[in-house]
Amino acid sequence: MVKASQGLRRGTRSVLSKDVRERGAVPSLSLLMIEYNVGDKVCIVPNPAIHGGMPHRRYFGKVATVIGRRGRAYEVEVFLGNKRKVLYVLPEHLRPWKQS
């Protein structure tokens, strides 16, 4: 009996897949051109077509605060319960947070 794979992306078939009509689409330039400043709130929404700088699936849909830059990536702060996490995420996986 072969042991099941325990990789980072296991169990993400539906979470990290695009809709049929979005498949193969390049991310829009308007989303990539947004400059986030320190203190801005962003929503973490991974783009499955771009593997680099993609955060773990546990952060999918979380609201984070930008605390800095690292090259092209943004340094964001997320809270999981009482734990503070710092992630380095490319802008392809970020969206501006809209309060409702």
N, CA, C and O atoms as CSV, one atom per row, in Angstrom:
chain,resi,resn,atom,element,x,y,z
A,1,MET,N,N,0.847,-1.178,0.000
A,1,MET,CA,C,0.000,0.000,0.000
A,1,MET,C,C,0.895,1.244,0.000
A,1,MET,O,O,1.817,1.357,0.809
A,2,VAL,N,N,0.614,2.164,-0.907
A,2,VAL,CA,C,1.394,3.396,-1.014
A,2,VAL,C,C,0.735,4.474,-0.168
A,2,VAL,O,O,-0.482,4.652,-0.212
A,3,LYS,N,N,1.544,5.189,0.601
A,3,LYS,CA,C,1.023,6.234,1.456
A,3,LYS,C,C,0.582,7.429,0.607
A,3,LYS,O,O,1.227,7.761,-0.388
A,4,ALA,N,N,-0.509,8.066,0.999
A,4,ALA,CA,C,-1.027,9.214,0.268
A,4,ALA,C,C,-0.075,10.399,0.427
A,4,ALA,O,O,0.541,10.577,1.478
A,5,SER,N,N,0.036,11.195,-0.619
A,5,SER,CA,C,0.895,12.371,-0.601
A,5,SER,C,C,0.397,13.379,0.434
A,5,SER,O,O,-0.809,13.566,0.600
A,6,GLN,N,N,1.318,14.015,1.115
A,6,GLN,CA,C,0.976,15.005,2.138
A,6,GLN,C,C,1.518,16.377,1.744
A,6,GLN,O,O,1.983,17.124,2.605
A,7,GLY,N,N,1.466,16.714,0.473
A,7,GLY,CA,C,2.034,17.961,-0.033
A,7,GLY,C,C,1.260,19.196,0.397
A,7,GLY,O,O,0.178,19.104,0.977
A,8,LEU,N,N,1.848,20.371,0.094
A,8,LEU,CA,C,1.257,21.646,0.489
A,8,LEU,C,C,-0.091,21.901,-0.167
A,8,LEU,O,O,-0.958,22.541,0.428
A,9,ARG,N,N,-0.278,21.402,-1.398
A,9,ARG,CA,C,-1.493,21.726,-2.132
A,9,ARG,C,C,-2.499,20.580,-2.134
A,9,ARG,O,O,-3.398,20.554,-2.975
A,10,ARG,N,N,-2.364,19.633,-1.207
A,10,ARG,CA,C,-3.302,18.513,-1.190
A,10,ARG,C,C,-4.686,19.007,-0.753
A,10,ARG,O,O,-4.808,19.897,0.088
A,11,GLY,N,N,-5.707,18.415,-1.336
A,11,GLY,CA,C,-7.084,18.759,-0.978
A,11,GLY,C,C,-7.507,20.131,-1.448
A,11,GLY,O,O,-8.419,20.720,-0.867
A,12,THR,N,N,-6.872,20.662,-2.487
A,12,THR,CA,C,-7.192,22.017,-2.941
A,12,THR,C,C,-7.788,22.018,-4.347
A,12,THR,O,O,-7.733,23.039,-5.033
A,13,ARG,N,N,-8.346,20.916,-4.782
A,13,ARG,CA,C,-8.863,20.842,-6.158
A,13,ARG,C,C,-9.887,21.933,-6.433
A,13,ARG,O,O,-9.838,22.565,-7.488
A,14,SER,N,N,-10.813,22.169,-5.508
A,14,SER,CA,C,-11.835,23.182,-5.749
A,14,SER,C,C,-11.380,24.567,-5.311
A,14,SER,O,O,-11.752,25.562,-5.933
A,15,VAL,N,N,-10.588,24.645,-4.261
A,15,VAL,CA,C,-10.167,25.948,-3.735
A,15,VAL,C,C,-9.200,26.642,-4.695
A,15,VAL,O,O,-9.353,27.831,-4.975
A,16,LEU,N,N,-8.213,25.912,-5.195
A,16,LEU,CA,C,-7.205,26.512,-6.063
A,16,LEU,C,C,-7.433,26.136,-7.525
A,16,LEU,O,O,-6.496,25.733,-8.215
A,17,SER,N,N,-8.660,26.264,-7.996
A,17,SER,CA,C,-8.937,26.062,-9.414
A,17,SER,C,C,-9.799,27.211,-9.892
A,17,SER,O,O,-10.589,27.772,-9.132
A,18,LYS,N,N,-9.639,27.556,-11.167
A,18,LYS,CA,C,-10.395,28.658,-11.737
A,18,LYS,C,C,-11.689,28.147,-12.356
A,18,LYS,O,O,-11.842,26.954,-12.616
A,19,ASP,N,N,-12.609,29.065,-12.584
A,19,ASP,CA,C,-13.820,28.764,-13.312
A,19,ASP,C,C,-13.454,28.437,-14.758
A,19,ASP,O,O,-12.421,28.894,-15.249
A,20,VAL,N,N,-14.273,27.664,-15.436
A,20,VAL,CA,C,-13.968,27.231,-16.802
A,20,VAL,C,C,-13.704,28.420,-17.716
A,20,VAL,O,O,-12.803,28.359,-18.552
A,21,ARG,N,N,-14.456,29.482,-17.579
A,21,ARG,CA,C,-14.324,30.644,-18.461
A,21,ARG,C,C,-13.135,31.531,-18.106
A,21,ARG,O,O,-12.743,32.378,-18.909
A,22,GLU,N,N,-12.561,31.357,-16.933
A,22,GLU,CA,C,-11.403,32.157,-16.516
A,22,GLU,C,C,-10.089,31.454,-16.795
A,22,GLU,O,O,-9.024,32.059,-16.673
A,23,ARG,N,N,-10.151,30.185,-17.169
A,23,ARG,CA,C,-8.953,29.385,-17.278
A,23,ARG,C,C,-7.988,29.927,-18.322
A,23,ARG,O,O,-8.388,30.254,-19.440
A,24,GLY,N,N,-6.721,30.021,-17.953
A,24,GLY,CA,C,-5.703,30.489,-18.880
A,24,GLY,C,C,-5.660,31.993,-19.010
A,24,GLY,O,O,-4.817,32.525,-19.732
A,25,ALA,N,N,-6.547,32.689,-18.329
A,25,ALA,CA,C,-6.594,34.143,-18.446
A,25,ALA,C,C,-5.441,34.769,-17.675
A,25,ALA,O,O,-5.133,34.367,-16.553
A,26,VAL,N,N,-4.814,35.751,-18.290
A,26,VAL,CA,C,-3.742,36.500,-17.650
A,26,VAL,C,C,-4.388,37.467,-16.666
A,26,VAL,O,O,-5.430,38.042,-16.980
A,27,PRO,N,N,-3.802,37.665,-15.478
A,27,PRO,CA,C,-4.406,38.602,-14.529
A,27,PRO,C,C,-4.460,40.008,-15.121
A,27,PRO,O,O,-3.545,40.429,-15.829
A,28,SER,N,N,-5.533,40.724,-14.825
A,28,SER,CA,C,-5.710,42.048,-15.406
A,28,SER,C,C,-4.634,43.002,-14.893
A,28,SER,O,O,-4.234,42.950,-13.730
A,29,LEU,N,N,-4.182,43.869,-15.788
A,29,LEU,CA,C,-3.127,44.812,-15.426
A,29,LEU,C,C,-3.586,45.802,-14.370
A,29,LEU,O,O,-2.780,46.280,-13.572
A,30,SER,N,N,-4.880,46.113,-14.360
A,30,SER,CA,C,-5.378,47.067,-13.376
A,30,SER,C,C,-5.171,46.552,-11.953
A,30,SER,O,O,-4.922,47.337,-11.038
A,31,LEU,N,N,-5.274,45.224,-11.762
A,31,LEU,CA,C,-5.044,44.666,-10.423
A,31,LEU,C,C,-3.563,44.641,-10.078
A,31,LEU,O,O,-3.188,44.810,-8.918
A,32,LEU,N,N,-2.715,44.429,-11.095
A,32,LEU,CA,C,-1.274,44.374,-10.840
A,32,LEU,C,C,-0.676,45.754,-10.614
A,32,LEU,O,O,0.367,45.881,-9.972
A,33,MET,N,N,-1.327,46.787,-11.135
A,33,MET,CA,C,-0.789,48.146,-11.051
A,33,MET,C,C,-1.141,48.838,-9.736
A,33,MET,O,O,-0.629,49.922,-9.455
A,34,ILE,N,N,-1.997,48.235,-8.937
A,34,ILE,CA,C,-2.399,48.870,-7.674
A,34,ILE,C,C,-1.205,48.900,-6.734
A,34,ILE,O,O,-0.568,47.876,-6.489
A,35,GLU,N,N,-0.910,50.079,-6.214
A,35,GLU,CA,C,0.157,50.241,-5.224
A,35,GLU,C,C,-0.487,50.262,-3.838
A,35,GLU,O,O,-1.337,51.105,-3.552
A,36,TYR,N,N,-0.082,49.349,-3.003
A,36,TYR,CA,C,-0.585,49.305,-1.642
A,36,TYR,C,C,0.410,50.023,-0.732
A,36,TYR,O,O,1.622,49.856,-0.866
A,37,ASN,N,N,-0.113,50.814,0.183
A,37,ASN,CA,C,0.726,51.545,1.130
A,37,ASN,C,C,0.695,50.849,2.484
A,37,ASN,O,O,-0.189,50.036,2.756
A,38,VAL,N,N,1.660,51.172,3.320
A,38,VAL,CA,C,1.713,50.599,4.662
A,38,VAL,C,C,0.441,50.978,5.407
A,38,VAL,O,O,0.066,52.150,5.448
A,39,GLY,N,N,-0.215,49.998,5.989
A,39,GLY,CA,C,-1.452,50.220,6.724
A,39,GLY,C,C,-2.704,49.897,5.925
A,39,GLY,O,O,-3.793,49.824,6.495
A,40,ASP,N,N,-2.572,49.699,4.602
A,40,ASP,CA,C,-3.739,49.353,3.785
A,40,ASP,C,C,-4.220,47.949,4.112
A,40,ASP,O,O,-3.420,47.061,4.410
A,41,LYS,N,N,-5.531,47.755,4.056
A,41,LYS,CA,C,-6.124,46.435,4.253
A,41,LYS,C,C,-6.277,45.777,2.886
A,41,LYS,O,O,-6.756,46.398,1.937
A,42,VAL,N,N,-5.863,44.511,2.796
A,42,VAL,CA,C,-5.970,43.758,1.551
A,42,VAL,C,C,-6.604,42.399,1.845
A,42,VAL,O,O,-6.534,41.891,2.965
A,43,CYS,N,N,-7.216,41.831,0.827
A,43,CYS,CA,C,-7.796,40.501,0.924
A,43,CYS,C,C,-6.883,39.539,0.177
A,43,CYS,O,O,-6.459,39.834,-0.941
A,44,ILE,N,N,-6.578,38.406,0.769
A,44,ILE,CA,C,-5.689,37.424,0.144
A,44,ILE,C,C,-6.547,36.468,-0.680
A,44,ILE,O,O,-7.314,35.673,-0.137
A,45,VAL,N,N,-6.400,36.562,-2.016
A,45,VAL,CA,C,-7.141,35.710,-2.945
A,45,VAL,C,C,-6.135,35.140,-3.935
A,45,VAL,O,O,-5.825,35.793,-4.931
A,46,PRO,N,N,-5.611,33.927,-3.687
A,46,PRO,CA,C,-4.584,33.374,-4.571
A,46,PRO,C,C,-5.074,33.167,-6.001
A,46,PRO,O,O,-6.202,32.732,-6.230
A,47,ASN,N,N,-4.203,33.487,-6.956
A,47,ASN,CA,C,-4.459,33.218,-8.369
A,47,ASN,C,C,-3.772,31.896,-8.688
A,47,ASN,O,O,-2.542,31.842,-8.690
A,48,PRO,N,N,-4.524,30.822,-8.959
A,48,PRO,CA,C,-3.912,29.513,-9.140
A,48,PRO,C,C,-3.021,29.395,-10.370
A,48,PRO,O,O,-2.231,28.455,-10.467
A,49,ALA,N,N,-3.131,30.329,-11.312
A,49,ALA,CA,C,-2.302,30.274,-12.517
A,49,ALA,C,C,-0.870,30.721,-12.231
A,49,ALA,O,O,0.042,30.401,-12.994
A,50,ILE,N,N,-0.668,31.454,-11.142
A,50,ILE,CA,C,0.659,31.969,-10.800
A,50,ILE,C,C,1.084,31.322,-9.498
A,50,ILE,O,O,0.535,31.619,-8.437
A,51,HIS,N,N,2.067,30.432,-9.584
A,51,HIS,CA,C,2.455,29.650,-8.412
A,51,HIS,C,C,3.409,30.397,-7.505
A,51,HIS,O,O,3.412,30.163,-6.297
A,52,GLY,N,N,4.215,31.286,-8.049
A,52,GLY,CA,C,5.201,32.013,-7.246
A,52,GLY,C,C,4.540,32.993,-6.305
A,52,GLY,O,O,3.590,33.679,-6.683
A,53,GLY,N,N,5.030,33.064,-5.094
A,53,GLY,CA,C,4.521,34.028,-4.120
A,53,GLY,C,C,3.103,33.748,-3.672
A,53,GLY,O,O,2.427,34.636,-3.154
A,54,MET,N,N,2.641,32.509,-3.868
A,54,MET,CA,C,1.276,32.170,-3.466
A,54,MET,C,C,1.259,31.757,-2.001
A,54,MET,O,O,2.042,30.904,-1.584
A,55,PRO,N,N,0.369,32.359,-1.219
A,55,PRO,CA,C,0.284,31.963,0.189
A,55,PRO,C,C,-0.403,30.603,0.332
A,55,PRO,O,O,-1.035,30.115,-0.605
A,56,HIS,N,N,-0.274,30.006,1.502
A,56,HIS,CA,C,-0.899,28.714,1.797
A,56,HIS,C,C,-2.416,28.863,1.758
A,56,HIS,O,O,-2.944,29.954,1.969
A,57,ARG,N,N,-3.103,27.774,1.492
A,57,ARG,CA,C,-4.563,27.827,1.344
A,57,ARG,C,C,-5.271,28.221,2.637
A,57,ARG,O,O,-6.421,28.658,2.587
A,58,ARG,N,N,-4.629,28.082,3.779
A,58,ARG,CA,C,-5.299,28.454,5.032
A,58,ARG,C,C,-5.528,29.959,5.121
A,58,ARG,O,O,-6.347,30.415,5.919
A,59,TYR,N,N,-4.808,30.738,4.307
A,59,TYR,CA,C,-4.973,32.193,4.323
A,59,TYR,C,C,-5.942,32.673,3.251
A,59,TYR,O,O,-6.105,33.881,3.077
A,60,PHE,N,N,-6.588,31.764,2.528
A,60,PHE,CA,C,-7.497,32.123,1.439
A,60,PHE,C,C,-8.673,32.943,1.984
A,60,PHE,O,O,-9.387,32.480,2.874
A,61,GLY,N,N,-8.877,34.154,1.457
A,61,GLY,CA,C,-9.988,35.001,1.857
A,61,GLY,C,C,-9.755,35.803,3.119
A,61,GLY,O,O,-10.639,36.551,3.536
A,62,LYS,N,N,-8.598,35.675,3.738
A,62,LYS,CA,C,-8.319,36.425,4.963
A,62,LYS,C,C,-8.015,37.885,4.641
A,62,LYS,O,O,-7.498,38.198,3.569
A,63,VAL,N,N,-8.335,38.759,5.561
A,63,VAL,CA,C,-8.018,40.176,5.430
A,63,VAL,C,C,-6.706,40.418,6.162
A,63,VAL,O,O,-6.541,40.022,7.316
A,64,ALA,N,N,-5.774,41.077,5.472
A,64,ALA,CA,C,-4.447,41.318,6.023
A,64,ALA,C,C,-4.133,42.804,5.957
A,64,ALA,O,O,-4.804,43.567,5.262
A,65,THR,N,N,-3.097,43.203,6.694
A,65,THR,CA,C,-2.632,44.578,6.695
A,65,THR,C,C,-1.239,44.623,6.091
A,65,THR,O,O,-0.373,43.830,6.464
A,66,VAL,N,N,-1.015,45.543,5.161
A,66,VAL,CA,C,0.301,45.694,4.543
A,66,VAL,C,C,1.228,46.366,5.543
A,66,VAL,O,O,0.902,47.418,6.093
A,67,ILE,N,N,2.404,45.746,5.782
A,67,ILE,CA,C,3.362,46.327,6.720
A,67,ILE,C,C,4.692,46.656,6.063
A,67,ILE,O,O,5.590,47.180,6.721
A,68,GLY,N,N,4.837,46.352,4.750
A,68,GLY,CA,C,6.094,46.683,4.082
A,68,GLY,C,C,6.187,46.056,2.703
A,68,GLY,O,O,5.256,45.411,2.221
A,69,ARG,N,N,7.359,46.268,2.075
A,69,ARG,CA,C,7.642,45.690,0.756
A,69,ARG,C,C,8.908,44.865,0.840
A,69,ARG,O,O,9.800,45.152,1.638
A,70,ARG,N,N,8.981,43.837,0.009
A,70,ARG,CA,C,10.205,43.050,-0.173
A,70,ARG,C,C,10.347,42.849,-1.671
A,70,ARG,O,O,9.815,41.885,-2.221
A,71,GLY,N,N,11.055,43.745,-2.332
A,71,GLY,CA,C,11.166,43.683,-3.776
A,71,GLY,C,C,9.809,43.964,-4.388
A,71,GLY,O,O,9.212,45.009,-4.134
A,72,ARG,N,N,9.318,43.026,-5.201
A,72,ARG,CA,C,7.999,43.175,-5.816
A,72,ARG,C,C,6.882,42.704,-4.897
A,72,ARG,O,O,5.721,43.062,-5.094
A,73,ALA,N,N,7.228,41.903,-3.894
A,73,ALA,CA,C,6.233,41.321,-2.990
A,73,ALA,C,C,5.877,42.285,-1.866
A,73,ALA,O,O,6.630,43.201,-1.535
A,74,TYR,N,N,4.713,42.046,-1.297
A,74,TYR,CA,C,4.264,42.821,-0.143
A,74,TYR,C,C,4.380,41.972,1.110
A,74,TYR,O,O,4.142,40.764,1.097
A,75,GLU,N,N,4.749,42.634,2.182
A,75,GLU,CA,C,4.827,41.998,3.488
A,75,GLU,C,C,3.500,42.287,4.189
A,75,GLU,O,O,3.192,43.442,4.484
A,76,VAL,N,N,2.723,41.251,4.452
A,76,VAL,CA,C,1.402,41.451,5.042
A,76,VAL,C,C,1.307,40.719,6.373
A,76,VAL,O,O,1.955,39.696,6.596
A,77,GLU,N,N,0.482,41.273,7.245
A,77,GLU,CA,C,0.288,40.728,8.580
A,77,GLU,C,C,-1.129,40.174,8.684
A,77,GLU,O,O,-2.104,40.869,8.401
A,78,VAL,N,N,-1.226,38.904,9.099
A,78,VAL,CA,C,-2.515,38.227,9.224
A,78,VAL,C,C,-2.612,37.679,10.639
A,78,VAL,O,O,-1.611,37.264,11.222
A,79,PHE,N,N,-3.812,37.678,11.184
A,79,PHE,CA,C,-4.035,37.075,12.487
A,79,PHE,C,C,-4.873,35.818,12.330
A,79,PHE,O,O,-5.956,35.853,11.747
A,80,LEU,N,N,-4.364,34.701,12.855
A,80,LEU,CA,C,-5.107,33.448,12.923
A,80,LEU,C,C,-5.418,33.214,14.393
A,80,LEU,O,O,-4.579,32.717,15.145
A,81,GLY,N,N,-6.616,33.572,14.789
A,81,GLY,CA,C,-6.935,33.541,16.206
A,81,GLY,C,C,-6.140,34.636,16.895
A,81,GLY,O,O,-6.286,35.813,16.567
A,82,ASN,N,N,-5.295,34.253,17.852
A,82,ASN,CA,C,-4.446,35.230,18.539
A,82,ASN,C,C,-3.040,35.275,17.970
A,82,ASN,O,O,-2.224,36.089,18.402
A,83,LYS,N,N,-2.741,34.405,16.999
A,83,LYS,CA,C,-1.392,34.345,16.448
A,83,LYS,C,C,-1.215,35.353,15.328
A,83,LYS,O,O,-2.071,35.481,14.452
A,84,ARG,N,N,-0.099,36.068,15.361
A,84,ARG,CA,C,0.245,37.038,14.319
A,84,ARG,C,C,1.168,36.341,13.328
A,84,ARG,O,O,2.192,35.779,13.716
A,85,LYS,N,N,0.804,36.378,12.044
A,85,LYS,CA,C,1.610,35.771,10.995
A,85,LYS,C,C,2.036,36.850,10.017
A,85,LYS,O,O,1.259,37.750,9.698
A,86,VAL,N,N,3.276,36.760,9.540
A,86,VAL,CA,C,3.771,37.680,8.521
A,86,VAL,C,C,4.021,36.874,7.254
A,86,VAL,O,O,4.770,35.898,7.261
A,87,LEU,N,N,3.377,37.300,6.160
A,87,LEU,CA,C,3.492,36.604,4.879
A,87,LEU,C,C,4.105,37.537,3.850
A,87,LEU,O,O,3.946,38.755,3.935
A,88,TYR,N,N,4.802,36.972,2.883
A,88,TYR,CA,C,5.326,37.719,1.750
A,88,TYR,C,C,4.547,37.249,0.530
A,88,TYR,O,O,4.693,36.107,0.093
A,89,VAL,N,N,3.718,38.135,-0.018
A,89,VAL,CA,C,2.772,37.759,-1.062
A,89,VAL,C,C,2.945,38.671,-2.266
A,89,VAL,O,O,3.062,39.888,-2.121
A,90,LEU,N,N,2.962,38.073,-3.468
A,90,LEU,CA,C,3.022,38.868,-4.690
A,90,LEU,C,C,1.679,39.552,-4.933
A,90,LEU,O,O,0.644,39.048,-4.497
A,91,PRO,N,N,1.682,40.707,-5.631
A,91,PRO,CA,C,0.432,41.454,-5.824
A,91,PRO,C,C,-0.620,40.700,-6.627
A,91,PRO,O,O,-1.796,41.060,-6.571
A,92,GLU,N,N,-0.238,39.664,-7.373
A,92,GLU,CA,C,-1.212,38.871,-8.120
A,92,GLU,C,C,-2.199,38.169,-7.203
A,92,GLU,O,O,-3.300,37.817,-7.625
A,93,HIS,N,N,-1.809,37.964,-5.950
A,93,HIS,CA,C,-2.641,37.226,-5.003
A,93,HIS,C,C,-3.325,38.142,-3.991
A,93,HIS,O,O,-3.858,37.667,-2.988
A,94,LEU,N,N,-3.313,39.449,-4.245
A,94,LEU,CA,C,-3.919,40.413,-3.330
A,94,LEU,C,C,-5.017,41.201,-4.044
A,94,LEU,O,O,-4.946,41.430,-5.251
A,95,ARG,N,N,-6.032,41.611,-3.281
A,95,ARG,CA,C,-7.088,42.481,-3.780
A,95,ARG,C,C,-7.318,43.568,-2.725
A,95,ARG,O,O,-7.156,43.304,-1.533
A,96,PRO,N,N,-7.685,44.763,-3.133
A,96,PRO,CA,C,-8.035,45.780,-2.132
A,96,PRO,C,C,-9.265,45.330,-1.332
A,96,PRO,O,O,-10.207,44.771,-1.892
A,97,TRP,N,N,-9.244,45.577,-0.034
A,97,TRP,CA,C,-10.355,45.159,0.815
A,97,TRP,C,C,-11.426,46.224,0.784
A,97,TRP,O,O,-11.145,47.403,0.996
A,98,LYS,N,N,-12.655,45.811,0.518
A,98,LYS,CA,C,-13.776,46.745,0.479
A,98,LYS,C,C,-14.644,46.470,1.682
A,98,LYS,O,O,-15.191,45.376,1.821
A,99,GLN,N,N,-14.776,47.457,2.559
A,99,GLN,CA,C,-15.638,47.293,3.728
A,99,GLN,C,C,-17.092,47.338,3.274
A,99,GLN,O,O,-17.438,48.049,2.330
A,100,SER,N,N,-17.936,46.572,3.957
A,100,SER,CA,C,-19.359,46.615,3.602
A,100,SER,C,C,-20.196,46.954,4.818
A,100,SER,O,O,-21.420,47.037,4.721
